[in-house]
């Protein structure tokens, strides 16, 4: 059974509430699922680093450019599965326009002052 975009958003909203995600991670998930690169980048500090697919993306401007391009290419949606508060790792099912979709990815966060300082995305 396939969900409509609205049903997917409602499901995700409930799942995020149940998982008690930090606000900034919930905001990042919502931004990703709305393909909003500006809101996504605003979850990061000015000096943040994202590591994904073997590349570093440094600072909010570069992170915004990276996620904008990724959104255009992959149209990836995140469905949170579980969150470890002690390790700051979110596991999420990611589906979109890429080979092997959907896949489960691990998002390794370092948070500081309510923002993301670093994010490493691994399979």
Residue pairs with C-beta under 8 A, 6 or more apart in sequence:
3 11
8 33
8 77
8 79
9 33
11 79
12 29
12 30
12 33
12 78
12 79
12 80
13 30
15 79
15 80
16 26
16 29
16 30
16 80
19 80
19 82
19 83
20 83
20 85
21 29
21 80
21 83
21 90
22 111
23 114
24 43
24 111
24 114
24 115
24 116
25 43
25 83
25 90
25 107
25 109
25 111
25 116
27 39
27 42
27 43
28 40
28 43
28 116
29 78
29 80
29 90
29 92
30 39
31 37
31 39
31 40
31 42
31 43
32 40
32 67
32 71
32 76
32 77
32 78
33 77
33 78
35 71
35 75
37 64
37 65
37 67
37 68
37 71
38 64
40 63
40 64
40 67
41 60
41 61
41 63
41 64
41 67
42 60
43 115
43 116
44 50
44 60
44 63
44 115
44 116
44 117
44 119
45 60
45 112
45 113
45 115
45 116
45 117
46 59
46 60
47 58
47 59
47 117
48 58
48 59
48 60
48 63
48 115
48 116
48 117
48 118
48 119
49 56
49 57
49 58
49 117
49 118
49 119
50 56
50 57
50 63
50 66
50 118
50 119
50 120
50 121
51 57
51 118
51 119
51 120
51 121
52 66
52 119
52 120
52 121
53 121
57 63
57 65
57 66
70 76
73 97
74 96
74 97
74 98
75 96
75 97
76 94
76 95
76 96
76 97
76 98
77 94
77 95
77 96
78 92
78 93
78 94
79 92
79 93
79 94
79 95
79 102
80 90
80 91
80 92
81 91
81 92
81 93
81 104
82 90
82 91
83 89
83 90
83 91
87 108
88 108
88 109
88 110
88 111
89 106
89 107
89 108
89 109
90 106
90 107
90 109
91 104
91 105
91 106
91 107
92 104
92 105
92 107
93 102
93 103
93 104
94 101
94 102
94 103
94 104
94 105
95 101
95 102
95 103
103 123
104 123
105 121
105 122
105 123
106 121
106 122
106 123
107 119
107 120
107 121
108 118
108 119
108 120
108 121
108 122
109 116
109 118
109 119
110 116
110 117
110 118
110 119
111 117
